[in-house]
Amino acid sequence: MSKTNTKPIAFVRDAMLAEQTPPVLASGPLAWVKRNLFDGVFNSILTLVAIYFVYLIVSGAFPWFYNGVWSTNSLAECREILQGKTGGCFSVLTERWPQLLFGFKYPSEEYWRPTVAFFALFFAAAPVLFNKLPRKMLIITAIFPLVAFWLIWGGSLIVPVMVALGLIVGYVVFTKLEYQSFAMGLIGGILATVIFWSFMGYVTEPLSDVLALEPVPSRDMGGFMLNFILGVVCVSLSLPLGIMLALGRQSDMLIIKWICVVFIEFIRGVPLITLLFVANVVLGYFLPPGSNFDLILRVIIMITMFSAAYIAEVVRGGLAALPKGQAEAAGSLGLDYAQSMRLIILPQALKISIPGIVNVAVGLFKDTVLVSVISMFDLVGMIRGPILASTEWNGVYWELWLAAVLFFFPICYGISQYSQWLERQLATGHR
């Protein structure tokens, strides 16, 4: 028998293998837990200790929430129902929620007005916060401040209409004179606006009752509404003012530079509470006798100045981080100072400055509770003043301060999350 020589035949697969699920510890929730909570001995010990403390907090707080009372008229009635058991007296929130939101003087039948202004804010802010929306929606953003003022403070609709028309006239004059000189356009626009308002003030006086809402004076504002008004207005005003201060501090004109330097360093060296006392007491001595300068307006001016000084330093850091070649490239394209700043320098500097600006904005929004020390009944002022001073609820603390946390935390956390999203959207240099 002859032995046949056989050669091995190579195997070539003619079909792909079916996909298999990855190991349990390689992806999914268990992989996340292993990677973030039990990655090594030290992290595992810290995780177990943290879980133990969370258990202690939850087990201690659960009866307080579970046995909570929501339908009594006083703390004494809550204690009668609890009969010594651990439980929160949340009835203070169900009974006093209008005061926590709107203060104790704002007319109850007019609560719909600040509520409408609050929800309209989201539609007005959306075109500014999200650049994928149509640019035509910026008209809503421009109209919103005037409409919100009319809704919250009341009065005739003619006033915000005249303010809007005056701003339009000033902008038209500015665009006509901007090509000759930016400063000339700015001065001309301001003068045109002031002249228009002065003239129309006499013309529209007979129409003061047209579409008029019940006027609500500033001293009747209170609750979280006051904190929200101060936070939104002061953040919106301090950002452009801070940018101008940062540009002025880097200016080659010594007078402008030193004015900005002195302003920034002085404001940053003074506590905010001192500025609020100045707004409440000292500022009245510099006004003509018999003049009535609105207290909320005075507080807005001081808080805006305070936050603008900090934003100016944040923006100055962003400007300093840019290479000089950016300004030189803008000059080589034939752009003047205003155009290069608006189109090239500031967009890049503001992108770098986003974390610092958001930090100032969140701190500013929380610092609005300091107005309670000058006898303004914001959310904290309402809790420390009329609510705790009443005989029905004297002794209720944790429930009210928990409500204050629930008012402030979602807004501050939302601002933080939006800033992180915006950073990811603008991270063009890392794609």
C-alpha positions as CSV (number, residue, x, y, z in Angstrom):
1,M,0.0,0.0,0.0
2,S,1.3,3.3,-0.9
3,K,0.9,6.1,1.5
4,T,-0.9,9.2,-0.1
5,N,0.6,12.6,0.7
6,T,-2.2,14.9,2.0
7,K,-1.8,18.6,2.4
8,P,-3.9,20.5,5.0
9,I,-6.7,22.6,3.5
10,A,-7.0,26.1,4.8
11,F,-10.3,27.0,6.3
12,V,-11.9,30.2,5.1
13,R,-15.1,31.3,6.9
14,D,-17.8,32.4,4.5
15,A,-20.1,34.0,7.2
16,M,-19.6,36.4,10.0
17,L,-20.0,35.2,13.6
18,A,-23.1,36.4,15.4
19,E,-22.5,39.3,17.8
20,Q,-22.2,38.4,21.4
21,T,-23.0,40.5,24.4
22,P,-20.0,41.9,26.2
23,P,-19.2,40.6,29.7
24,V,-21.4,41.9,32.5
25,L,-18.5,43.7,34.1
26,A,-17.4,45.3,30.9
27,S,-20.4,47.5,30.1
28,G,-23.7,48.4,31.5
29,P,-24.7,49.5,35.1
30,L,-22.4,46.9,36.8
31,A,-19.4,48.1,34.8
32,W,-20.2,51.7,35.8
33,V,-20.5,50.7,39.4
34,K,-17.2,48.9,39.3
35,R,-15.4,51.7,37.5
36,N,-16.7,54.6,39.6
37,L,-17.5,53.1,43.0
38,F,-15.3,50.0,43.6
39,D,-12.2,50.7,41.5
40,G,-9.6,49.6,44.0
41,V,-9.5,48.9,47.7
42,F,-9.4,52.6,48.8
43,N,-12.4,53.6,46.6
44,S,-14.3,50.6,47.7
45,I,-13.8,51.6,51.4
46,L,-14.9,55.2,50.7
47,T,-17.9,54.0,48.9
48,L,-19.0,51.7,51.7
49,V,-18.5,54.5,54.3
50,A,-20.5,56.9,52.1
51,I,-23.3,54.4,51.8
52,Y,-23.4,54.0,55.5
53,F,-23.7,57.7,56.1
54,V,-26.4,58.0,53.4
55,Y,-28.3,55.2,55.2
56,L,-28.1,57.0,58.5
57,I,-29.4,60.3,56.9
58,V,-32.2,58.6,55.0
59,S,-33.3,56.3,57.9
60,G,-33.4,59.4,60.2
61,A,-35.2,61.7,57.8
62,F,-37.7,59.2,56.4
63,P,-40.0,59.2,59.4
64,W,-39.9,63.0,59.5
65,F,-41.2,63.1,55.9
66,Y,-43.5,60.1,56.1
67,N,-45.3,61.3,59.2
68,G,-45.4,64.9,57.9
69,V,-48.6,66.9,58.5
70,W,-50.0,69.0,55.7
71,S,-53.4,70.2,56.7
72,T,-53.3,72.1,60.0
73,N,-53.5,75.8,60.8
74,S,-50.8,76.1,63.5
75,L,-47.8,74.3,64.9
76,A,-49.8,73.4,68.0
77,E,-52.3,71.5,65.9
78,C,-49.4,69.6,64.2
79,R,-48.0,68.5,67.5
80,E,-51.4,67.3,68.7
81,I,-51.7,65.2,65.6
82,L,-48.2,63.8,65.8
83,Q,-48.6,63.0,69.6
84,G,-44.9,62.8,70.2
85,K,-44.0,61.0,67.0
86,T,-41.2,62.3,64.7
87,G,-42.8,64.2,61.8
88,G,-42.5,67.5,59.9
89,C,-45.2,70.2,60.1
90,F,-45.4,71.0,56.4
91,S,-48.7,72.7,56.9
92,V,-46.8,76.0,57.1
93,L,-45.9,75.5,53.5
94,T,-49.5,74.8,52.3
95,E,-50.8,77.8,54.3
96,R,-48.1,80.3,53.6
97,W,-46.9,79.4,50.1
98,P,-48.3,82.7,48.6
99,Q,-46.1,84.7,51.0
100,L,-43.1,82.5,50.2
101,L,-43.6,83.2,46.5
102,F,-45.0,86.7,46.3
103,G,-44.6,88.3,49.7
104,F,-47.4,89.4,52.0
105,K,-48.3,92.7,50.3
106,Y,-48.6,91.8,46.7
107,P,-52.3,91.7,45.8
108,S,-53.5,88.1,45.8
109,E,-55.9,88.7,42.8
110,E,-52.8,89.8,40.8
111,Y,-50.7,86.7,41.3
112,W,-51.3,85.8,37.7
113,R,-49.2,88.7,36.5
114,P,-45.8,87.7,37.9
115,T,-46.7,84.0,37.1
116,V,-47.2,84.9,33.4
117,A,-43.9,86.9,33.4
118,F,-42.1,84.0,34.9
119,F,-43.2,81.5,32.2
120,A,-42.7,84.1,29.5
121,L,-39.0,84.4,30.6
122,F,-38.3,80.9,29.2
123,F,-39.6,81.8,25.8
124,A,-37.6,85.1,25.8
125,A,-34.4,83.5,27.0
126,A,-34.5,80.5,24.6
127,P,-33.2,82.3,21.5
128,V,-30.2,83.6,23.5
129,L,-29.4,80.4,25.2
130,F,-29.8,78.0,22.2
131,N,-28.4,79.2,18.9
132,K,-30.3,76.6,16.8
133,L,-33.6,78.5,17.2
134,P,-34.6,81.0,14.6
135,R,-33.0,84.4,15.0
136,K,-36.4,86.1,14.5
137,M,-37.3,84.9,18.0
138,L,-34.9,87.5,19.3
139,I,-37.8,89.9,18.9
140,I,-39.5,88.2,21.8
141,T,-36.3,88.6,23.9
142,A,-36.1,92.3,23.1
143,I,-39.8,92.9,24.0
144,F,-39.9,90.7,27.2
145,P,-38.2,93.1,29.6
146,L,-40.7,95.8,28.9
147,V,-43.7,93.5,29.0
148,A,-42.5,91.9,32.2
149,F,-42.0,95.3,33.9
150,W,-45.6,96.2,32.9
151,L,-47.0,92.9,34.2
152,I,-45.2,92.9,37.5
153,W,-45.3,96.7,38.4
154,G,-48.5,97.5,36.5
155,G,-49.4,100.9,35.2
156,S,-50.1,101.9,31.6
157,L,-48.9,99.9,28.6
158,I,-48.0,103.2,27.0
159,V,-44.9,103.5,29.1
160,P,-43.1,100.3,27.9
161,V,-44.2,101.1,24.4
162,M,-42.6,104.5,24.5
163,V,-39.5,103.0,26.0
164,A,-39.3,100.5,23.2
165,L,-39.8,103.2,20.5
166,G,-37.1,105.4,22.1
167,L,-34.6,102.5,22.1
168,I,-35.4,101.8,18.4
169,V,-34.8,105.5,17.6
170,G,-31.5,105.5,19.4
171,Y,-30.4,102.3,17.6
172,V,-31.2,103.7,14.2
173,V,-29.2,106.9,15.0
174,F,-26.3,104.7,16.3
175,T,-26.2,102.7,13.0
176,K,-26.2,105.8,10.9
177,L,-23.3,107.4,12.8
178,E,-21.3,104.2,13.6
179,Y,-19.4,104.3,10.3
180,Q,-18.0,107.7,11.1
181,S,-17.0,106.8,14.7
182,F,-18.2,104.3,17.2
183,A,-18.1,106.9,20.0
184,M,-20.0,109.4,17.9
185,G,-22.7,106.7,17.1
186,L,-23.0,105.8,20.8
187,I,-23.4,109.4,22.0
188,G,-25.8,110.2,19.2
189,G,-27.9,107.2,19.9
190,I,-28.1,108.0,23.6
191,L,-29.0,111.7,22.9
192,A,-31.7,110.7,20.4
193,T,-33.3,108.3,22.9
194,V,-33.4,110.8,25.7
195,I,-34.8,113.5,23.4
196,F,-37.5,111.2,22.1
197,W,-38.5,110.1,25.6
198,S,-38.7,113.8,26.8
199,F,-40.9,114.8,23.8
200,M,-43.2,111.8,24.0
201,G,-43.7,112.1,27.7
202,Y,-45.8,115.2,27.1
203,V,-47.6,113.8,24.1
204,T,-48.7,110.5,25.7
205,E,-49.7,112.0,29.1
206,P,-53.5,111.9,28.1
207,L,-53.1,108.2,27.2
208,S,-51.8,107.2,30.7
209,D,-54.9,105.0,31.4
210,V,-54.7,103.0,28.2
211,L,-54.4,99.2,28.9
212,A,-53.5,100.0,32.5
213,L,-53.0,97.4,35.2
214,E,-53.3,98.0,38.9
215,P,-49.9,99.7,40.0
216,V,-48.0,97.7,42.6
217,P,-45.2,99.8,44.3
218,S,-41.8,98.2,44.8
219,R,-42.2,98.1,48.6
220,D,-45.0,95.5,48.1
221,M,-42.6,93.1,46.2
222,G,-41.5,90.2,48.3
223,G,-40.9,86.4,48.5
224,F,-39.0,84.4,46.0
225,M,-40.4,86.7,43.3
226,L,-38.1,89.5,44.6
227,N,-35.0,87.2,44.6
228,F,-35.8,86.0,41.1
229,I,-36.3,89.6,39.8
230,L,-33.0,90.7,41.3
231,G,-31.1,87.7,40.1
232,V,-32.3,87.8,36.5
233,V,-32.0,91.6,36.1
234,C,-28.6,91.9,37.8
235,V,-27.1,89.0,35.9
236,S,-28.4,90.4,32.6
237,L,-27.0,93.9,33.3
238,S,-23.7,92.9,34.9
239,L,-22.5,90.8,31.9
240,P,-22.3,93.6,29.3
241,L,-21.1,96.1,32.0
242,G,-18.4,93.6,33.1
243,I,-17.3,93.2,29.5
244,M,-17.0,96.9,29.0
245,L,-15.0,97.3,32.2
246,A,-12.6,94.5,31.1
247,L,-12.1,96.2,27.8
248,G,-11.6,99.5,29.5
249,R,-9.0,98.1,31.8
250,Q,-7.0,97.0,28.8
251,S,-7.5,100.2,26.9
252,D,-4.5,102.4,25.8
253,M,-6.3,105.5,27.0
254,L,-5.0,106.1,30.5
255,I,-8.0,108.0,31.8
256,I,-10.5,105.2,30.8
257,K,-8.0,102.6,32.0
258,W,-7.6,104.0,35.5
259,I,-11.3,104.8,35.9
260,C,-12.0,101.1,35.3
261,V,-9.1,99.9,37.5
262,V,-10.2,102.1,40.4
263,F,-13.8,101.0,40.0
264,I,-13.0,97.3,39.8
265,E,-10.6,97.2,42.7
266,F,-12.8,99.4,44.9
267,I,-15.9,97.3,44.3
268,R,-14.1,94.0,44.8
269,G,-12.6,95.3,48.1
270,V,-16.0,96.1,49.6
271,P,-18.5,93.5,50.9
272,L,-21.8,93.3,49.1
273,I,-23.7,93.8,52.3
274,T,-21.9,97.2,52.7
275,L,-23.1,98.3,49.2
276,L,-26.6,97.3,50.1
277,F,-26.5,99.5,53.2
278,V,-25.2,102.3,51.0
279,A,-28.1,101.7,48.6
280,N,-30.6,101.7,51.4
281,V,-29.3,104.6,53.6
282,V,-26.4,106.6,52.3
283,L,-27.5,107.0,48.7
284,G,-30.5,109.1,49.8
285,Y,-28.2,111.8,51.1
286,F,-26.8,112.4,47.6
287,L,-30.3,112.9,46.1
288,P,-32.2,116.2,45.9
289,P,-34.6,116.8,48.9
290,G,-38.0,115.2,48.4
291,S,-36.8,112.9,45.6
292,N,-38.0,109.2,45.7
293,F,-35.5,106.9,44.3
294,D,-37.0,103.4,44.1
295,L,-35.4,101.0,46.6
296,I,-35.4,98.0,44.2
297,L,-33.7,100.1,41.6
298,R,-31.0,101.2,44.0
299,V,-30.4,97.6,45.0
300,I,-30.3,96.5,41.4
301,I,-27.6,99.2,40.7
302,M,-25.4,98.2,43.6
303,I,-25.7,94.4,43.0
304,T,-25.0,95.0,39.3
305,M,-21.9,97.0,40.0
306,F,-20.7,94.4,42.5
307,S,-21.1,91.5,40.1
308,A,-19.8,93.4,37.1
309,A,-16.5,94.0,38.8
310,Y,-16.0,90.3,39.3
311,I,-17.2,89.5,35.7
312,A,-14.7,92.1,34.4
313,E,-11.8,90.2,36.0
314,V,-13.1,86.9,34.6
315,V,-13.4,88.3,31.1
316,R,-10.0,90.0,31.4
317,G,-8.5,86.6,32.2
318,G,-10.1,85.3,29.0
319,L,-8.7,88.2,27.0
320,A,-5.3,87.7,28.4
321,A,-5.4,84.0,27.5
322,L,-5.7,84.8,23.7
323,P,-2.5,85.1,21.7
324,K,-1.8,88.5,20.3
325,G,-1.9,87.1,16.8
326,Q,-5.7,87.1,16.9
327,A,-5.8,90.9,17.2
328,E,-3.0,91.3,14.6
329,A,-4.9,89.0,12.2
330,A,-8.1,91.1,12.7
331,G,-6.1,94.3,11.9
332,S,-4.7,92.7,8.8
333,L,-8.2,92.0,7.6
334,G,-9.0,95.7,7.8
335,L,-11.2,95.5,10.9
336,D,-11.3,98.4,13.3
337,Y,-11.2,98.0,17.1
338,A,-15.0,97.6,17.6
339,Q,-15.3,95.1,14.8
340,S,-12.3,93.0,15.8
341,M,-13.6,92.8,19.4
342,R,-17.1,91.9,18.4
343,L,-16.3,89.4,15.7
344,I,-13.0,87.8,16.7
345,I,-11.6,88.6,20.1
346,L,-14.7,88.6,22.4
347,P,-16.3,85.3,21.1
348,Q,-13.1,83.4,21.9
349,A,-12.5,85.2,25.2
350,L,-16.1,84.6,26.4
351,K,-15.8,80.9,25.5
352,I,-12.8,80.6,27.8
353,S,-14.5,82.7,30.5
354,I,-17.7,80.6,30.7
355,P,-16.9,78.7,33.9
356,G,-15.9,81.9,35.8
357,I,-19.0,83.8,34.5
358,V,-21.3,81.1,35.6
359,N,-19.6,80.9,39.0
360,V,-20.3,84.7,39.5
361,A,-23.9,84.3,38.2
362,V,-24.7,81.5,40.6
363,G,-23.1,83.3,43.5
364,L,-25.0,86.5,42.6
365,F,-28.3,84.7,42.5
366,K,-27.7,83.2,46.0
367,D,-26.5,86.5,47.3
368,T,-29.8,88.2,46.6
369,V,-31.0,86.9,50.0
370,L,-28.7,89.5,51.6
371,V,-31.4,92.1,50.8
372,S,-33.2,90.8,53.9
373,V,-30.8,92.7,56.1
374,I,-32.0,96.0,54.7
375,S,-35.7,95.2,55.6
376,M,-36.7,93.8,52.2
377,F,-39.0,90.9,52.5
378,D,-37.5,88.4,50.0
379,L,-37.8,84.7,50.6
380,V,-35.4,84.7,53.6
381,G,-36.9,87.9,54.9
382,M,-40.4,86.4,54.8
383,I,-39.2,83.3,56.7
384,R,-37.3,85.3,59.3
385,G,-39.9,88.0,59.6
386,P,-43.7,87.6,59.2
387,I,-43.9,83.8,59.1
388,L,-41.7,82.9,62.1
389,A,-42.9,86.0,64.0
390,S,-46.5,84.8,63.8
391,T,-47.9,82.9,66.9
392,E,-49.2,80.1,64.7
393,W,-45.8,79.1,63.3
394,N,-43.3,80.3,65.8
395,G,-40.9,77.3,66.2
396,V,-41.1,75.9,62.6
397,Y,-37.6,76.0,61.1
398,W,-36.5,73.0,59.1
399,E,-39.6,72.9,56.9
400,L,-39.2,76.5,55.8
401,W,-35.5,76.3,55.2
402,L,-36.0,73.1,53.2
403,A,-38.5,75.0,51.1
404,A,-35.9,77.8,50.5
405,V,-33.4,75.1,49.4
406,L,-35.9,73.7,46.9
407,F,-36.5,77.1,45.5
408,F,-32.8,78.0,44.9
409,F,-31.2,74.6,44.1
410,P,-33.0,73.8,40.8
411,I,-32.2,77.2,39.3
412,C,-28.5,77.2,40.4
413,Y,-28.1,73.6,39.3
414,G,-29.8,74.3,36.0
415,I,-27.4,77.2,35.3
416,S,-24.5,75.0,36.1
417,Q,-25.7,72.2,33.8
418,Y,-26.4,74.7,31.0
419,S,-22.9,76.1,31.2
420,Q,-21.4,72.6,30.9
421,W,-23.6,71.9,27.9
422,L,-22.6,75.2,26.3
423,E,-18.9,74.4,26.9
424,R,-19.3,71.1,25.0
425,Q,-21.1,72.9,22.2
426,L,-18.4,75.5,21.8
427,A,-15.4,73.1,22.2
428,T,-14.5,73.5,18.6
429,G,-10.8,73.6,19.3
430,H,-10.9,70.0,20.5
431,R,-12.9,68.3,17.8
